[in-house]
Amino acid sequence: MFEDLPVTFTLDCGSASYFIELERFQIYFQLLEKHKSDPEAFNREILGHHLFPVSKKSNSKYTLSDEMFDGHNLWLLKPTDYNRGRGVQVFNSYDQFKRLIQEY
């Protein structure tokens, strides 16, 4: 059940870790753009970036399965103050993401 979960980044503008998480997201997003047609190349490159801490107790590998990516870099931005899907925005470019963040 937990083998194929979407990658999640928590961007809390009031948090001290905001810029670290933002940088991690930006790297991940850009690598997906770079390797849209080759998930295997993405997987090789993403593992070298060490973007995600892996617990010694876990065998988790943050790789992209062929079924999870079809060449579209599609993301959801979910505001923390709402529930039941209210305020959810969909974006597929980094410029759209920056605009949405500025709006929040």
BADOMAR-638495 format. One record per atom (N, C-alpha, C): x, y, z; residue number from 0; atom name; residue in one letter. Coordinates in steps of 0.1 Angstrom, whole numbers. Atoms other than C-alpha are relative to their C-alpha. Example, Ala and Ser with C-alpha at 12.3 -4.5 7.8 and 13.67 -1.06 7.14 Angstrom:
<pts>
{xx=9 yy=-12 zz=0 num=0 atome=N residu=A}
{xx=123 yy=-45 zz=78 num=0 atome=CA residu=A}
{xx=9 yy=12 zz=0 num=0 atome=C residu=A}
{xx=-9 yy=-11 zz=0 num=1 atome=N residu=S}
{xx=137 yy=-11 zz=71 num=1 atome=CA residu=S}
{xx=-8 yy=11 zz=8 num=1 atome=C residu=S}
</pts>
This chain:
<pts>
{xx=8 yy=-12 zz=0 num=0 atome=N residu=M}
{xx=0 yy=0 zz=0 num=0 atome=CA residu=M}
{xx=9 yy=13 zz=0 num=0 atome=C residu=M}
{xx=-8 yy=-12 zz=-1 num=1 atome=N residu=F}
{xx=28 yy=25 zz=8 num=1 atome=CA residu=F}
{xx=11 yy=0 zz=-10 num=1 atome=C residu=F}
{xx=-11 yy=0 zz=10 num=2 atome=N residu=E}
{xx=50 yy=17 zz=-21 num=2 atome=CA residu=E}
{xx=-1 yy=11 zz=-10 num=2 atome=C residu=E}
{xx=2 yy=-10 zz=10 num=3 atome=N residu=D}
{xx=35 yy=42 zz=-45 num=3 atome=CA residu=D}
{xx=-8 yy=12 zz=5 num=3 atome=C residu=D}
{xx=6 yy=-12 zz=-5 num=4 atome=N residu=L}
{xx=27 yy=74 zz=-27 num=4 atome=CA residu=L}
{xx=6 yy=12 zz=-7 num=4 atome=C residu=L}
{xx=-5 yy=-12 zz=7 num=5 atome=N residu=P}
{xx=30 yy=108 zz=-43 num=5 atome=CA residu=P}
{xx=10 yy=7 zz=9 num=5 atome=C residu=P}
{xx=-10 yy=-8 zz=-7 num=6 atome=N residu=V}
{xx=60 yy=129 zz=-34 num=6 atome=CA residu=V}
{xx=-7 yy=12 zz=6 num=6 atome=C residu=V}
{xx=7 yy=-11 zz=-7 num=7 atome=N residu=T}
{xx=49 yy=156 zz=-9 num=7 atome=CA residu=T}
{xx=11 yy=10 zz=5 num=7 atome=C residu=T}
{xx=-8 yy=-11 zz=-6 num=8 atome=N residu=F}
{xx=66 yy=189 zz=1 num=8 atome=CA residu=F}
{xx=-9 yy=8 zz=8 num=8 atome=C residu=F}
{xx=7 yy=-8 zz=-9 num=9 atome=N residu=T}
{xx=54 yy=209 zz=30 num=9 atome=CA residu=T}
{xx=6 yy=14 zz=0 num=9 atome=C residu=T}
{xx=-6 yy=-13 zz=1 num=10 atome=N residu=L}
{xx=59 yy=246 zz=24 num=10 atome=CA residu=L}
{xx=-8 yy=9 zz=9 num=10 atome=C residu=L}
{xx=6 yy=-8 zz=-10 num=11 atome=N residu=D}
{xx=49 yy=265 zz=55 num=11 atome=CA residu=D}
{xx=8 yy=13 zz=0 num=11 atome=C residu=D}
{xx=-7 yy=-13 zz=2 num=12 atome=N residu=C}
{xx=57 yy=302 zz=48 num=12 atome=CA residu=C}
{xx=5 yy=5 zz=14 num=12 atome=C residu=C}
{xx=-4 yy=-5 zz=-13 num=13 atome=N residu=G}
{xx=60 yy=309 zz=86 num=13 atome=CA residu=G}
{xx=11 yy=-9 zz=6 num=13 atome=C residu=G}
{xx=-10 yy=10 zz=-6 num=14 atome=N residu=S}
{xx=85 yy=280 zz=92 num=14 atome=CA residu=S}
{xx=14 yy=4 zz=-4 num=14 atome=C residu=S}
{xx=-14 yy=-3 zz=2 num=15 atome=N residu=A}
{xx=122 yy=283 zz=95 num=15 atome=CA residu=A}
{xx=5 yy=-9 zz=-12 num=15 atome=C residu=A}
{xx=-4 yy=10 zz=10 num=16 atome=N residu=S}
{xx=125 yy=253 zz=71 num=16 atome=CA residu=S}
{xx=-6 yy=3 zz=-14 num=16 atome=C residu=S}
{xx=7 yy=-4 zz=13 num=17 atome=N residu=Y}
{xx=104 yy=271 zz=43 num=17 atome=CA residu=Y}
{xx=10 yy=0 zz=-12 num=17 atome=C residu=Y}
{xx=-9 yy=-1 zz=11 num=18 atome=N residu=F}
{xx=134 yy=279 zz=21 num=18 atome=CA residu=F}
{xx=7 yy=-13 zz=-3 num=18 atome=C residu=F}
{xx=-6 yy=13 zz=2 num=19 atome=N residu=I}
{xx=150 yy=245 zz=25 num=19 atome=CA residu=I}
{xx=-10 yy=-9 zz=-8 num=19 atome=C residu=I}
{xx=10 yy=8 zz=7 num=20 atome=N residu=E}
{xx=117 yy=228 zz=15 num=20 atome=CA residu=E}
{xx=-3 yy=6 zz=-14 num=20 atome=C residu=E}
{xx=2 yy=-6 zz=13 num=21 atome=N residu=L}
{xx=112 yy=253 zz=-14 num=21 atome=CA residu=L}
{xx=12 yy=-4 zz=-9 num=21 atome=C residu=L}
{xx=-11 yy=4 zz=8 num=22 atome=N residu=E}
{xx=147 yy=245 zz=-27 num=22 atome=CA residu=E}
{xx=-1 yy=-15 zz=-4 num=22 atome=C residu=E}
{xx=1 yy=15 zz=3 num=23 atome=N residu=R}
{xx=141 yy=207 zz=-24 num=23 atome=CA residu=R}
{xx=-11 yy=-1 zz=-11 num=23 atome=C residu=R}
{xx=11 yy=1 zz=10 num=24 atome=N residu=F}
{xx=108 yy=212 zz=-44 num=24 atome=CA residu=F}
{xx=5 yy=4 zz=-14 num=24 atome=C residu=F}
{xx=-5 yy=-5 zz=12 num=25 atome=N residu=Q}
{xx=125 yy=233 zz=-70 num=25 atome=CA residu=Q}
{xx=9 yy=-10 zz=-7 num=25 atome=C residu=Q}
{xx=-10 yy=10 zz=6 num=26 atome=N residu=I}
{xx=153 yy=207 zz=-76 num=26 atome=CA residu=I}
{xx=-8 yy=-11 zz=-6 num=26 atome=C residu=I}
{xx=8 yy=11 zz=4 num=27 atome=N residu=Y}
{xx=127 yy=179 zz=-78 num=27 atome=CA residu=Y}
{xx=-8 yy=3 zz=-13 num=27 atome=C residu=Y}
{xx=8 yy=-4 zz=11 num=28 atome=N residu=F}
{xx=105 yy=198 zz=-102 num=28 atome=CA residu=F}
{xx=8 yy=2 zz=-13 num=28 atome=C residu=F}
{xx=-9 yy=-2 zz=12 num=29 atome=N residu=Q}
{xx=134 yy=208 zz=-125 num=29 atome=CA residu=Q}
{xx=5 yy=-13 zz=-5 num=29 atome=C residu=Q}
{xx=-5 yy=13 zz=5 num=30 atome=N residu=L}
{xx=147 yy=173 zz=-126 num=30 atome=CA residu=L}
{xx=-11 yy=-8 zz=-8 num=30 atome=C residu=L}
{xx=12 yy=6 zz=7 num=31 atome=N residu=L}
{xx=112 yy=160 zz=-136 num=31 atome=CA residu=L}
{xx=-1 yy=7 zz=-14 num=31 atome=C residu=L}
{xx=0 yy=-7 zz=13 num=32 atome=N residu=E}
{xx=112 yy=187 zz=-164 num=32 atome=CA residu=E}
{xx=11 yy=-5 zz=-9 num=32 atome=C residu=E}
{xx=-11 yy=5 zz=8 num=33 atome=N residu=K}
{xx=146 yy=176 zz=-175 num=33 atome=CA residu=K}
{xx=-1 yy=-14 zz=-6 num=33 atome=C residu=K}
{xx=1 yy=14 zz=4 num=34 atome=N residu=H}
{xx=138 yy=139 zz=-177 num=34 atome=CA residu=H}
{xx=-14 yy=-4 zz=-3 num=34 atome=C residu=H}
{xx=15 yy=3 zz=3 num=35 atome=N residu=K}
{xx=101 yy=140 zz=-189 num=35 atome=CA residu=K}
{xx=-1 yy=-13 zz=-7 num=35 atome=C residu=K}
{xx=2 yy=12 zz=9 num=36 atome=N residu=S}
{xx=107 yy=112 zz=-214 num=36 atome=CA residu=S}
{xx=8 yy=-12 zz=5 num=36 atome=C residu=S}
{xx=-8 yy=11 zz=-5 num=37 atome=N residu=D}
{xx=130 yy=91 zz=-193 num=37 atome=CA residu=D}
{xx=0 yy=-2 zz=15 num=37 atome=C residu=D}
{xx=1 yy=2 zz=-14 num=38 atome=N residu=P}
{xx=119 yy=81 zz=-158 num=38 atome=CA residu=P}
{xx=13 yy=-7 zz=6 num=38 atome=C residu=P}
{xx=-12 yy=6 zz=-5 num=39 atome=N residu=E}
{xx=150 yy=59 zz=-154 num=39 atome=CA residu=E}
{xx=11 yy=10 zz=2 num=39 atome=C residu=E}
{xx=-10 yy=-10 zz=-1 num=40 atome=N residu=A}
{xx=173 yy=88 zz=-160 num=40 atome=CA residu=A}
{xx=-3 yy=9 zz=12 num=40 atome=C residu=A}
{xx=4 yy=-8 zz=-11 num=41 atome=N residu=F}
{xx=153 yy=108 zz=-135 num=41 atome=CA residu=F}
{xx=4 yy=-7 zz=13 num=41 atome=C residu=F}
{xx=-2 yy=8 zz=-12 num=42 atome=N residu=N}
{xx=156 yy=80 zz=-109 num=42 atome=CA residu=N}
{xx=15 yy=0 zz=3 num=42 atome=C residu=N}
{xx=-15 yy=1 zz=-2 num=43 atome=N residu=R}
{xx=194 yy=78 zz=-114 num=43 atome=CA residu=R}
{xx=5 yy=14 zz=6 num=43 atome=C residu=R}
{xx=-4 yy=-13 zz=-4 num=44 atome=N residu=E}
{xx=198 yy=116 zz=-110 num=44 atome=CA residu=E}
{xx=-5 yy=4 zz=14 num=44 atome=C residu=E}
{xx=6 yy=-4 zz=-13 num=45 atome=N residu=I}
{xx=174 yy=121 zz=-81 num=45 atome=CA residu=I}
{xx=6 yy=-6 zz=12 num=45 atome=C residu=I}
{xx=-6 yy=7 zz=-12 num=46 atome=N residu=L}
{xx=191 yy=95 zz=-59 num=46 atome=CA residu=L}
{xx=13 yy=7 zz=4 num=46 atome=C residu=L}
{xx=-12 yy=-7 zz=-3 num=47 atome=N residu=G}
{xx=223 yy=115 zz=-62 num=47 atome=CA residu=G}
{xx=-1 yy=13 zz=7 num=47 atome=C residu=G}
{xx=3 yy=-13 zz=-6 num=48 atome=N residu=H}
{xx=207 yy=147 zz=-48 num=48 atome=CA residu=H}
{xx=-3 yy=-1 zz=15 num=48 atome=C residu=H}
{xx=3 yy=2 zz=-14 num=49 atome=N residu=H}
{xx=198 yy=132 zz=-14 num=49 atome=CA residu=H}
{xx=-11 yy=10 zz=5 num=49 atome=C residu=H}
{xx=11 yy=-10 zz=-4 num=50 atome=N residu=L}
{xx=166 yy=154 zz=-13 num=50 atome=CA residu=L}
{xx=-8 yy=-5 zz=12 num=50 atome=C residu=L}
{xx=9 yy=6 zz=-10 num=51 atome=N residu=F}
{xx=148 yy=130 zz=10 num=51 atome=CA residu=F}
{xx=7 yy=-8 zz=10 num=51 atome=C residu=F}
{xx=-7 yy=8 zz=-10 num=52 atome=N residu=P}
{xx=161 yy=117 zz=43 num=52 atome=CA residu=P}
{xx=-6 yy=-14 zz=0 num=52 atome=C residu=P}
{xx=5 yy=14 zz=0 num=53 atome=N residu=V}
{xx=158 yy=79 zz=44 num=53 atome=CA residu=V}
{xx=4 yy=-6 zz=14 num=53 atome=C residu=V}
{xx=-2 yy=6 zz=-13 num=54 atome=N residu=S}
{xx=155 yy=62 zz=78 num=54 atome=CA residu=S}
{xx=8 yy=-13 zz=-1 num=54 atome=C residu=S}
{xx=-7 yy=13 zz=0 num=55 atome=N residu=K}
{xx=179 yy=34 zz=86 num=55 atome=CA residu=K}
{xx=-9 yy=-12 zz=2 num=55 atome=C residu=K}
{xx=9 yy=10 zz=-2 num=56 atome=N residu=K}
{xx=149 yy=14 zz=96 num=56 atome=CA residu=K}
{xx=-9 yy=-3 zz=-13 num=56 atome=C residu=K}
{xx=9 yy=1 zz=12 num=57 atome=N residu=S}
{xx=132 yy=20 zz=62 num=57 atome=CA residu=S}
{xx=9 yy=-4 zz=-12 num=57 atome=C residu=S}
{xx=-6 yy=3 zz=13 num=58 atome=N residu=N}
{xx=141 yy=6 zz=28 num=58 atome=CA residu=N}
{xx=-6 yy=9 zz=-11 num=58 atome=C residu=N}
{xx=7 yy=-9 zz=10 num=59 atome=N residu=S}
{xx=122 yy=35 zz=11 num=59 atome=CA residu=S}
{xx=10 yy=5 zz=-10 num=59 atome=C residu=S}
{xx=-8 yy=-7 zz=11 num=60 atome=N residu=K}
{xx=136 yy=47 zz=-22 num=60 atome=CA residu=K}
{xx=-10 yy=9 zz=-7 num=60 atome=C residu=K}
{xx=9 yy=-10 zz=7 num=61 atome=N residu=Y}
{xx=121 yy=78 zz=-37 num=61 atome=CA residu=Y}
{xx=2 yy=0 zz=-15 num=61 atome=C residu=Y}
{xx=-2 yy=2 zz=14 num=62 atome=N residu=T}
{xx=120 yy=66 zz=-72 num=62 atome=CA residu=T}
{xx=-14 yy=2 zz=-7 num=62 atome=C residu=T}
{xx=12 yy=-3 zz=8 num=63 atome=N residu=L}
{xx=95 yy=74 zz=-100 num=63 atome=CA residu=L}
{xx=-3 yy=-13 zz=-8 num=63 atome=C residu=L}
{xx=3 yy=11 zz=8 num=64 atome=N residu=S}
{xx=77 yy=44 zz=-113 num=64 atome=CA residu=S}
{xx=-6 yy=4 zz=-14 num=64 atome=C residu=S}
{xx=5 yy=-4 zz=14 num=65 atome=N residu=D}
{xx=67 yy=43 zz=-150 num=65 atome=CA residu=D}
{xx=-15 yy=3 zz=1 num=65 atome=C residu=D}
{xx=14 yy=-2 zz=-1 num=66 atome=N residu=E}
{xx=30 yy=42 zz=-139 num=66 atome=CA residu=E}
{xx=-3 yy=14 zz=5 num=66 atome=C residu=E}
{xx=3 yy=-12 zz=-6 num=67 atome=N residu=M}
{xx=33 yy=74 zz=-120 num=67 atome=CA residu=M}
{xx=3 yy=12 zz=-8 num=67 atome=C residu=M}
{xx=-5 yy=-11 zz=8 num=68 atome=N residu=F}
{xx=47 yy=96 zz=-147 num=68 atome=CA residu=F}
{xx=-2 yy=-2 zz=-15 num=68 atome=C residu=F}
{xx=2 yy=2 zz=15 num=69 atome=N residu=D}
{xx=36 yy=101 zz=-183 num=69 atome=CA residu=D}
{xx=5 yy=12 zz=-8 num=69 atome=C residu=D}
{xx=-5 yy=-12 zz=7 num=70 atome=N residu=G}
{xx=56 yy=132 zz=-192 num=70 atome=CA residu=G}
{xx=-6 yy=13 zz=4 num=70 atome=C residu=G}
{xx=7 yy=-12 zz=-5 num=71 atome=N residu=H}
{xx=34 yy=157 zz=-174 num=71 atome=CA residu=H}
{xx=5 yy=3 zz=14 num=71 atome=C residu=H}
{xx=-4 yy=-4 zz=-13 num=72 atome=N residu=N}
{xx=48 yy=176 zz=-144 num=72 atome=CA residu=N}
{xx=-12 yy=7 zz=6 num=72 atome=C residu=N}
{xx=12 yy=-5 zz=-6 num=73 atome=N residu=L}
{xx=15 yy=180 zz=-126 num=73 atome=CA residu=L}
{xx=0 yy=-1 zz=15 num=73 atome=C residu=L}
{xx=-1 yy=-1 zz=-15 num=74 atome=N residu=W}
{xx=12 yy=191 zz=-90 num=74 atome=CA residu=W}
{xx=-13 yy=6 zz=5 num=74 atome=C residu=W}
{xx=11 yy=-6 zz=-8 num=75 atome=N residu=L}
{xx=-14 yy=201 zz=-64 num=75 atome=CA residu=L}
{xx=6 yy=9 zz=10 num=75 atome=C residu=L}
{xx=-4 yy=-9 zz=-11 num=76 atome=N residu=L}
{xx=-10 yy=230 zz=-41 num=76 atome=CA residu=L}
{xx=-12 yy=1 zz=9 num=76 atome=C residu=L}
{xx=11 yy=1 zz=-10 num=77 atome=N residu=K}
{xx=-32 yy=225 zz=-10 num=77 atome=CA residu=K}
{xx=3 yy=10 zz=12 num=77 atome=C residu=K}
{xx=-1 yy=-9 zz=-11 num=78 atome=N residu=P}
{xx=-36 yy=254 zz=14 num=78 atome=CA residu=P}
{xx=-3 yy=-7 zz=13 num=78 atome=C residu=P}
{xx=2 yy=7 zz=-13 num=79 atome=N residu=T}
{xx=-34 yy=244 zz=51 num=79 atome=CA residu=T}
{xx=-12 yy=5 zz=7 num=79 atome=C residu=T}
{xx=11 yy=-6 zz=-8 num=80 atome=N residu=D}
{xx=-63 yy=266 zz=63 num=80 atome=CA residu=D}
{xx=-13 yy=-6 zz=-4 num=80 atome=C residu=D}
{xx=13 yy=5 zz=5 num=81 atome=N residu=Y}
{xx=-90 yy=248 zz=43 num=81 atome=CA residu=Y}
{xx=0 yy=-15 zz=1 num=81 atome=C residu=Y}
{xx=2 yy=14 zz=0 num=82 atome=N residu=N}
{xx=-104 yy=213 zz=42 num=82 atome=CA residu=N}
{xx=-10 yy=-4 zz=-11 num=82 atome=C residu=N}
{xx=10 yy=5 zz=10 num=83 atome=N residu=R}
{xx=-126 yy=192 zz=19 num=83 atome=CA residu=R}
{xx=3 yy=4 zz=-14 num=83 atome=C residu=R}
{xx=-4 yy=-3 zz=14 num=84 atome=N residu=G}
{xx=-106 yy=202 zz=-12 num=84 atome=CA residu=G}
{xx=-1 yy=15 zz=-3 num=84 atome=C residu=G}
{xx=1 yy=-14 zz=3 num=85 atome=N residu=R}
{xx=-113 yy=239 zz=-9 num=85 atome=CA residu=R}
{xx=13 yy=7 zz=-1 num=85 atome=C residu=R}
{xx=-12 yy=-8 zz=2 num=86 atome=N residu=G}
{xx=-86 yy=262 zz=-22 num=86 atome=CA residu=G}
{xx=11 yy=-8 zz=-7 num=86 atome=C residu=G}
{xx=-10 yy=8 zz=7 num=87 atome=N residu=V}
{xx=-67 yy=233 zz=-40 num=87 atome=CA residu=V}
{xx=2 yy=6 zz=-14 num=87 atome=C residu=V}
{xx=-3 yy=-5 zz=13 num=88 atome=N residu=Q}
{xx=-49 yy=246 zz=-71 num=88 atome=CA residu=Q}
{xx=9 yy=-11 zz=-7 num=88 atome=C residu=Q}
{xx=-8 yy=9 zz=8 num=89 atome=N residu=V}
{xx=-33 yy=225 zz=-99 num=89 atome=CA residu=V}
{xx=9 yy=9 zz=-8 num=89 atome=C residu=V}
{xx=-9 yy=-7 zz=9 num=90 atome=N residu=F}
{xx=-2 yy=237 zz=-117 num=90 atome=CA residu=F}
{xx=10 yy=-10 zz=-6 num=90 atome=C residu=F}
{xx=-9 yy=9 zz=7 num=91 atome=N residu=N}
{xx=23 yy=223 zz=-141 num=91 atome=CA residu=N}
{xx=13 yy=8 zz=-5 num=91 atome=C residu=N}
{xx=-12 yy=-7 zz=3 num=92 atome=N residu=S}
{xx=49 yy=250 zz=-145 num=92 atome=CA residu=S}
{xx=5 yy=7 zz=13 num=92 atome=C residu=S}
{xx=-6 yy=-6 zz=-12 num=93 atome=N residu=Y}
{xx=73 yy=266 zz=-120 num=93 atome=CA residu=Y}
{xx=-5 yy=15 zz=1 num=93 atome=C residu=Y}
{xx=5 yy=-14 zz=0 num=94 atome=N residu=D}
{xx=60 yy=301 zz=-130 num=94 atome=CA residu=D}
{xx=-14 yy=0 zz=6 num=94 atome=C residu=D}
{xx=14 yy=1 zz=-6 num=95 atome=N residu=Q}
{xx=24 yy=290 zz=-121 num=95 atome=CA residu=Q}
{xx=2 yy=-2 zz=15 num=95 atome=C residu=Q}
{xx=-2 yy=3 zz=-14 num=96 atome=N residu=F}
{xx=37 yy=277 zz=-88 num=96 atome=CA residu=F}
{xx=4 yy=13 zz=8 num=96 atome=C residu=F}
{xx=-5 yy=-12 zz=-7 num=97 atome=N residu=K}
{xx=55 yy=310 zz=-79 num=97 atome=CA residu=K}
{xx=-12 yy=10 zz=1 num=97 atome=C residu=K}
{xx=12 yy=-9 zz=-1 num=98 atome=N residu=R}
{xx=23 yy=330 zz=-88 num=98 atome=CA residu=R}
{xx=-10 yy=-4 zz=10 num=98 atome=C residu=R}
{xx=9 yy=6 zz=-11 num=99 atome=N residu=L}
{xx=1 yy=307 zz=-66 num=99 atome=CA residu=L}
{xx=6 yy=3 zz=14 num=99 atome=C residu=L}
{xx=-6 yy=-2 zz=-13 num=100 atome=N residu=I}
{xx=25 yy=310 zz=-37 num=100 atome=CA residu=I}
{xx=-1 yy=15 zz=4 num=100 atome=C residu=I}
{xx=2 yy=-14 zz=-3 num=101 atome=N residu=Q}
{xx=25 yy=348 zz=-40 num=101 atome=CA residu=Q}
{xx=-14 yy=4 zz=3 num=101 atome=C residu=Q}
{xx=14 yy=-3 zz=-3 num=102 atome=N residu=E}
{xx=-13 yy=348 zz=-40 num=102 atome=CA residu=E}
{xx=-3 yy=-4 zz=14 num=102 atome=C residu=E}
{xx=3 yy=4 zz=-14 num=103 atome=N residu=Y}
{xx=-13 yy=329 zz=-7 num=103 atome=CA residu=Y}
{xx=7 yy=9 zz=10 num=103 atome=C residu=Y}
</pts>
